[in-house]
Amino acid sequence: MVKSAKRPGQTKTDKDPPILSQEYLLQNQADLVSSLCLVIMSGLLFKATRALSAKFCMVQHNTTNLTDPDEKAMYSTGRADICMTLFYSLLFIAIHAVENEYFWEKIGRRLHLSKTRMSEFMDQGSTMPFYIAIIAGAVYVFIQEDLVYNLSSIWEHTPADSMPMLMKFYWILIMAFVLHQYPEMYFMRVKDEEMPDKIIGYTAYLIPILGAYLTGLVYPATIILVIHCIAEVLKALSDVIECSGNGELAQPLYRLWSVAFVVARNAIAALTVVTFFKLRGKTPDEISQLRFVACSVVLLILLTMQIYLGGKFVQTVLSWRHQAKEVALAQKKADNFWQQRKEQNKEAKKARAEKRAAKELVEKED
């Protein structure tokens, strides 16, 4: 039984909480969520419930001409995507709980981390594999769709009225991952004062991702996700190493992340602008006016986010430099203080030696 709902650093108790109580739900979240997913998947075994369960488990809204066996299967967006996103969000909750319980929490205990460091360690550590999976999944989809060596062809598919099964399934998983982070705050017992910042951050992820999916910008948005997640992996890895107590090893990674962050922001902004002009150059038959406006709004939101993140990064770097100057100034004052104390002690010692020598000289004369 997985019990990963404790706040990081909280001690275990042998007493089981009452059934259906809040503590019971928190401690047994993975088992309960996994059971619910198993019930939904079991519906595929029975004819009466197969169609309903398929909406949660399988990609829906096929637009392919079924009479043509040579035509590639393509899928559009639709209402059934909501069911599928919710289902895979539940799976991510279970995976997240198992990952925390059997990996990050055990490592954190062996390192004897404080509550604050343990919370940051588990938060960054548990999301790092998801970022890596996003990058690997995007590479796999592009390889399967023969786009890796022909990235310029993505503009031919943008905006996409329909997409291959792998591409749609990939984006369903992306939306499910972002969506599962909202209930994850409750399961991980995030402090009330930390919730607003986390909710804003998750929403800032969800809005452009959902907008790109609904407007058909999935191909350039996939590249943008990869660029963003590469920087996030470096940041998460740096935080994990820093929280584990290896500050000297984390410093070079933080510098590497700083460079990657700046490069990522500029690359995403450039790709956003290029996407806008590519869409603008299409004919009315290729993209309608309403869809062009919708795509432009999504791209504008994405570009605004890059400017905002760049501004926050500059503020953070300036804050770090200010703190470093204060630390250096305090260290200099401390060094000067102890140097003065050392000189004073040396002079006092010399004065005592002179006084003792004078006293011995007087005794000898007597």
Backbone torsions as a table, in degrees:
resi	resn	phi	psi	omega
1	MET	NA	129.8	-179.2
2	VAL	-88.8	125.8	177.8
3	LYS	-128.7	87.9	-173.5
4	SER	-119.0	22.4	-175.8
5	ALA	-93.0	1.8	179.4
6	LYS	-68.8	147.7	171.2
7	ARG	-67.8	136.7	-177.8
8	PRO	-51.8	127.8	-178.8
9	GLY	96.0	-8.8	-178.5
10	GLN	-78.7	139.1	-178.8
11	THR	-78.4	152.5	-179.7
12	LYS	-82.2	155.0	175.5
13	THR	-125.5	145.2	-178.9
14	ASP	-80.3	-18.7	-177.0
15	LYS	-79.7	125.2	179.1
16	ASP	-78.9	137.3	179.4
17	PRO	-73.0	159.9	178.0
18	PRO	-60.3	147.1	179.7
19	ILE	-64.2	138.6	179.8
20	LEU	70.4	6.5	173.7
21	SER	-78.1	167.0	-179.4
22	GLN	-61.6	-41.8	179.8
23	GLU	-64.3	-36.5	178.5
24	TYR	-65.3	-43.7	179.5
25	LEU	-63.9	-38.7	-179.5
26	LEU	-69.1	-41.5	-176.9
27	GLN	-73.2	-30.3	-175.1
28	ASN	-112.0	28.5	-176.4
29	GLN	-58.5	-44.7	-176.4
30	ALA	-64.3	-41.6	179.9
31	ASP	-66.3	-42.4	-178.2
32	LEU	-67.5	-45.1	-179.2
33	VAL	-66.6	-41.3	178.6
34	SER	-62.8	-39.4	178.6
35	SER	-63.8	-41.1	178.8
36	LEU	-63.8	-42.0	177.9
37	CYS	-64.4	-37.7	179.4
38	LEU	-65.6	-37.8	177.7
39	VAL	-63.2	-43.4	180.0
40	ILE	-64.3	-43.4	-179.3
41	MET	-69.0	-30.6	178.5
42	SER	-65.3	-24.0	178.6
43	GLY	-63.6	-19.0	177.5
44	LEU	-69.1	-17.8	-177.2
45	LEU	-80.8	-16.5	-174.8
46	PHE	-116.1	139.0	-175.5
47	LYS	-64.3	-36.7	-176.4
48	ALA	-68.0	-30.8	-176.1
49	THR	-110.7	2.4	-174.2
50	ARG	-63.7	-43.3	-177.7
51	ALA	-64.8	-40.1	179.7
52	LEU	-68.2	-44.8	-179.8
53	SER	-66.3	-33.2	-179.4
54	ALA	-63.0	-30.6	178.3
55	LYS	-65.3	-25.6	179.6
56	PHE	-90.3	-30.5	-171.0
57	CYS	-105.1	-29.5	-170.6
58	MET	-117.1	151.7	-179.9
59	VAL	-66.2	131.6	-176.0
60	GLN	-114.1	179.1	176.8
61	HIS	65.5	56.0	176.7
62	ASN	-73.2	129.0	180.0
63	THR	-108.8	8.9	-175.9
64	THR	-78.1	145.3	173.0
65	ASN	-74.3	105.8	-173.5
66	LEU	-68.4	-17.0	179.7
67	THR	-78.1	-13.7	179.8
68	ASP	-105.7	104.0	-176.2
69	PRO	-69.0	-19.2	-178.3
70	ASP	-87.8	-10.2	-178.5
71	GLU	-77.4	137.7	-178.4
72	LYS	-73.3	138.0	-179.1
73	ALA	-68.7	125.0	179.1
74	MET	-127.0	151.7	-175.8
75	TYR	-134.6	145.5	177.1
76	SER	-109.0	174.9	176.1
77	THR	-81.5	157.4	-178.9
78	GLY	-172.8	-179.4	-176.4
79	ARG	-67.7	-30.1	180.0
80	ALA	-64.3	-18.1	178.3
81	ASP	-63.8	-27.5	178.5
82	ILE	-63.9	-45.4	179.4
83	CYS	-61.8	-44.0	-178.8
84	MET	-65.7	-39.6	178.6
85	THR	-64.3	-42.1	178.3
86	LEU	-63.9	-41.4	-178.9
87	PHE	-62.5	-47.5	-178.6
88	TYR	-74.4	-20.2	171.3
89	SER	-65.4	-40.0	176.2
90	LEU	-62.5	-41.5	177.9
91	LEU	-62.1	-40.6	178.9
92	PHE	-65.1	-35.2	177.1
93	ILE	-62.1	-44.4	178.9
94	ALA	-65.3	-43.5	179.2
95	ILE	-62.9	-42.1	-179.9
96	HIS	-61.9	-42.2	-179.2
97	ALA	-66.1	-43.5	179.1
98	VAL	-65.0	-41.6	179.5
99	GLU	-61.1	-44.8	179.5
100	ASN	-64.7	-44.6	-173.9
101	GLU	-67.8	-44.5	-170.9
102	TYR	-99.5	-2.1	-179.3
103	PHE	-131.0	-71.1	-171.1
104	TRP	-68.9	-38.6	-179.5
105	GLU	-67.1	-38.4	178.6
106	LYS	-66.6	-41.3	178.0
107	ILE	-63.9	-42.7	179.7
108	GLY	-61.4	-37.2	178.7
109	ARG	-68.2	-38.6	179.3
110	ARG	-66.4	-30.0	178.8
111	LEU	-82.9	-7.8	179.5
112	HIS	55.5	52.8	-178.4
113	LEU	-81.0	153.0	174.6
114	SER	-71.9	172.0	-178.3
115	LYS	-62.2	-43.2	-179.4
116	THR	-65.3	-46.8	-179.9
117	ARG	-67.0	-35.9	179.5
118	MET	-64.6	-41.2	179.5
119	SER	-63.2	-46.2	178.9
120	GLU	-66.9	-38.4	180.0
121	PHE	-61.8	-46.2	-179.0
122	MET	-72.6	-36.1	-178.9
123	ASP	-64.6	-50.0	-178.8
124	GLN	-73.8	-38.8	-178.1
125	GLY	-66.5	-39.9	-176.6
126	SER	-73.7	-25.7	179.3
127	THR	-87.6	-19.5	-178.4
128	MET	-60.5	-44.0	177.2
129	PRO	-62.1	-31.9	178.2
130	PHE	-66.7	-41.2	177.3
131	TYR	-62.3	-41.7	178.3
132	ILE	-63.7	-39.4	179.2
133	ALA	-65.5	-36.4	177.9
134	ILE	-62.3	-43.8	179.5
135	ILE	-65.2	-48.3	-178.5
136	ALA	-63.4	-39.9	179.2
137	GLY	-63.9	-40.2	178.9
138	ALA	-65.0	-42.9	178.4
139	VAL	-62.0	-43.2	-179.9
140	TYR	-62.4	-44.8	-179.9
141	VAL	-63.0	-42.8	-179.3
142	PHE	-67.6	-33.8	176.7
143	ILE	-67.4	-44.2	-179.5
144	GLN	-65.2	-30.6	-179.4
145	GLU	-94.2	7.4	178.2
146	ASP	57.2	44.9	-179.6
147	LEU	-112.2	-8.2	-175.2
148	VAL	-63.3	-44.2	-177.6
149	TYR	-96.0	8.5	179.5
150	ASN	-144.7	58.2	-176.1
151	LEU	-64.9	-25.2	-179.6
152	SER	-64.6	-20.5	-178.4
153	SER	-74.2	-9.7	179.7
154	ILE	-64.4	-24.8	179.7
155	TRP	-71.8	-22.1	176.4
156	GLU	-71.1	-26.8	-179.2
157	HIS	-96.4	4.8	-175.7
158	THR	-114.9	128.7	-4.5
159	PRO	-76.7	147.2	-174.2
160	ALA	-93.3	119.1	173.6
161	ASP	-73.4	-30.1	176.4
162	SER	-146.1	164.0	-176.0
163	MET	-143.9	158.2	177.3
164	PRO	-63.8	162.7	-176.9
165	MET	-60.2	-43.3	-178.7
166	LEU	-62.3	-41.8	-179.6
167	MET	-65.2	-43.2	179.8
168	LYS	-66.8	-43.0	179.4
169	PHE	-62.8	-38.4	177.6
170	TYR	-60.2	-45.2	-178.0
171	TRP	-73.7	-30.0	172.5
172	ILE	-62.2	-42.3	178.7
173	LEU	-65.9	-38.0	178.0
174	ILE	-61.0	-48.9	179.6
175	MET	-64.3	-37.2	178.3
176	ALA	-65.5	-38.3	178.8
177	PHE	-62.8	-45.9	179.6
178	VAL	-66.5	-40.5	-177.7
179	LEU	-66.8	-33.8	-176.9
180	HIS	-70.5	-16.0	-178.7
181	GLN	-72.1	-21.9	177.7
182	TYR	-67.2	-55.9	176.5
183	PRO	-67.4	-22.6	179.8
184	GLU	-62.8	-29.9	176.6
185	MET	-62.2	-38.9	178.4
186	TYR	-69.6	-43.6	-177.8
187	PHE	-67.4	-32.0	179.7
188	MET	-90.1	2.2	177.7
189	ARG	55.0	52.7	176.8
190	VAL	-66.0	140.2	-179.1
191	LYS	-63.6	148.5	-176.6
192	ASP	-59.5	-37.2	-178.1
193	GLU	-72.3	-18.4	179.0
194	GLU	-91.0	-16.9	-174.5
195	MET	-63.6	-46.0	-177.8
196	PRO	-56.3	-43.5	-179.9
197	ASP	-65.1	-39.5	179.5
198	LYS	-68.1	-41.3	179.4
199	ILE	-62.7	-42.7	177.9
200	ILE	-62.0	-42.4	-180.0
201	GLY	-64.3	-44.4	179.4
202	TYR	-66.7	-38.7	178.7
203	THR	-66.4	-35.8	177.1
204	ALA	-64.3	-27.8	172.9
205	TYR	-74.6	-46.7	-169.4
206	LEU	-67.6	-40.9	-174.1
207	ILE	-61.6	-53.6	179.4
208	PRO	-67.7	-32.5	178.0
209	ILE	-65.6	-47.0	178.3
210	LEU	-65.2	-39.6	178.8
211	GLY	-64.3	-42.2	178.9
212	ALA	-64.9	-37.5	-179.7
213	TYR	-68.2	-42.9	-175.9
214	LEU	-75.0	-29.9	-178.4
215	THR	-91.7	-5.4	178.1
216	GLY	87.0	20.7	179.1
217	LEU	-92.9	29.2	-170.4
218	VAL	-67.2	-32.7	-176.2
219	TYR	-70.5	-54.5	175.5
220	PRO	-66.9	-31.0	179.4
221	ALA	-66.7	-29.6	176.7
222	THR	-65.1	-42.4	176.8
223	ILE	-64.1	-40.1	178.4
224	ILE	-62.3	-40.8	178.0
225	LEU	-61.8	-42.2	179.9
226	VAL	-62.7	-45.7	179.4
227	ILE	-60.7	-45.3	-179.4
228	HIS	-64.5	-43.1	-175.0
229	CYS	-70.8	-27.9	176.0
230	ILE	-61.7	-44.9	177.3
231	ALA	-65.9	-37.8	-179.1
232	GLU	-68.0	-34.3	177.2
233	VAL	-63.7	-43.3	177.9
234	LEU	-62.9	-40.6	179.2
235	LYS	-65.8	-45.2	-179.8
236	ALA	-63.9	-42.0	179.0
237	LEU	-63.9	-40.2	178.2
238	SER	-63.5	-43.3	179.9
239	ASP	-65.4	-39.6	179.5
240	VAL	-62.9	-45.3	179.7
241	ILE	-66.9	-38.6	178.3
242	GLU	-64.6	-44.6	-179.4
243	CYS	-67.0	-27.8	-179.8
244	SER	-76.7	-5.5	176.2
245	GLY	101.1	3.8	179.0
246	ASN	-100.5	68.4	-177.1
247	GLY	-63.9	-37.5	-179.1
248	GLU	-64.6	-37.1	178.7
249	LEU	-73.8	-28.7	-177.3
250	ALA	-76.4	-27.9	-176.4
251	GLN	-59.2	-46.5	176.8
252	PRO	-62.5	-34.6	178.6
253	LEU	-68.4	-37.1	176.3
254	TYR	-63.4	-39.6	177.4
255	ARG	-65.3	-41.5	177.8
256	LEU	-64.1	-39.9	177.6
257	TRP	-64.5	-38.9	179.5
258	SER	-59.1	-44.0	178.3
259	VAL	-66.2	-44.8	-179.4
260	ALA	-63.9	-35.8	-179.9
261	PHE	-64.5	-46.3	179.7
262	VAL	-64.2	-44.2	179.2
263	VAL	-62.5	-42.1	-178.6
264	ALA	-63.9	-44.1	180.0
265	ARG	-61.4	-44.5	-179.8
266	ASN	-68.4	-39.0	-180.0
267	ALA	-66.2	-41.8	179.4
268	ILE	-66.6	-41.7	178.1
269	ALA	-62.4	-42.2	179.4
270	ALA	-65.4	-42.3	179.7
271	LEU	-66.4	-34.1	176.7
272	THR	-64.2	-45.5	179.4
273	VAL	-64.7	-43.0	178.9
274	VAL	-61.4	-41.3	178.8
275	THR	-61.6	-41.3	179.5
276	PHE	-60.7	-47.1	-177.5
277	PHE	-71.2	-31.0	174.9
278	LYS	-64.4	-41.6	178.3
279	LEU	-68.6	-36.8	180.0
280	ARG	-65.3	-28.7	-178.9
281	GLY	-82.2	-4.0	179.9
282	LYS	-80.3	154.7	-179.9
283	THR	-79.5	162.3	177.1
284	PRO	-59.3	-24.8	177.1
285	ASP	-73.2	-27.1	-179.1
286	GLU	-86.5	-30.4	179.0
287	ILE	-151.0	130.7	-179.9
288	SER	-77.6	164.6	-179.3
289	GLN	-64.5	-41.3	-180.0
290	LEU	-63.8	-41.3	-179.7
291	ARG	-70.3	-35.5	177.3
292	PHE	-62.7	-40.4	178.1
293	VAL	-64.5	-42.8	179.8
294	ALA	-62.8	-43.9	177.8
295	CYS	-63.7	-38.9	179.8
296	SER	-64.4	-38.1	178.1
297	VAL	-64.0	-43.6	178.7
298	VAL	-62.7	-44.0	179.4
299	LEU	-65.4	-36.6	177.8
300	LEU	-65.7	-41.6	176.9
301	ILE	-61.2	-43.9	-179.8
302	LEU	-63.9	-41.6	179.2
303	LEU	-67.2	-40.2	177.6
304	THR	-61.7	-39.3	177.8
305	MET	-62.7	-38.2	179.3
306	GLN	-66.0	-40.1	177.8
307	ILE	-65.2	-42.1	179.6
308	TYR	-64.3	-46.8	-179.8
309	LEU	-64.0	-36.7	176.3
310	GLY	-63.8	-41.2	177.1
311	GLY	-64.1	-42.4	177.9
312	LYS	-63.7	-36.6	179.6
313	PHE	-65.6	-42.7	178.1
314	VAL	-61.5	-42.8	177.5
315	GLN	-61.5	-40.2	-179.7
316	THR	-65.7	-43.5	179.4
317	VAL	-63.6	-42.5	177.8
318	LEU	-64.0	-37.7	177.1
319	SER	-64.2	-43.4	177.4
320	TRP	-60.4	-42.6	180.0
321	ARG	-65.5	-39.7	178.4
322	HIS	-63.3	-43.4	177.9
323	GLN	-64.6	-39.6	179.1
324	ALA	-63.6	-39.0	177.5
325	LYS	-65.3	-41.3	178.6
326	GLU	-64.0	-41.9	178.4
327	VAL	-64.0	-43.1	179.5
328	ALA	-64.1	-39.8	178.6
329	LEU	-65.7	-42.7	178.3
330	ALA	-64.4	-39.5	178.2
331	GLN	-65.1	-38.7	178.9
332	LYS	-65.3	-42.1	177.5
333	LYS	-63.0	-41.1	179.5
334	ALA	-64.8	-41.5	178.3
335	ASP	-63.8	-41.2	178.2
336	ASN	-64.6	-39.9	179.9
337	PHE	-62.3	-48.4	-178.6
338	TRP	-70.4	-29.0	175.3
339	GLN	-67.1	-41.6	176.4
340	GLN	-64.0	-43.2	178.1
341	ARG	-61.2	-38.8	179.9
342	LYS	-65.6	-42.3	177.9
343	GLU	-66.5	-40.3	177.9
344	GLN	-63.0	-42.4	177.9
345	ASN	-64.1	-37.6	179.3
346	LYS	-66.1	-41.9	178.2
347	GLU	-67.3	-39.9	178.7
348	ALA	-64.3	-40.6	178.9
349	LYS	-63.5	-39.8	179.1
350	LYS	-66.4	-39.9	179.3
351	ALA	-65.3	-39.9	178.6
352	ARG	-66.1	-36.5	179.3
353	ALA	-67.3	-40.3	177.8
354	GLU	-65.2	-40.8	179.8
355	LYS	-65.2	-41.6	178.9
356	ARG	-65.4	-39.3	179.2
357	ALA	-66.5	-38.8	178.2
358	ALA	-65.8	-37.9	179.7
359	LYS	-66.7	-40.1	178.5
360	GLU	-66.0	-36.2	179.2
361	LEU	-66.0	-40.3	178.8
362	VAL	-64.4	-41.3	-179.7
363	GLU	-64.5	-37.8	179.4
364	LYS	-66.1	-40.1	179.5
365	GLU	-65.5	-36.1	176.8
366	ASP	-68.6	NA	NA
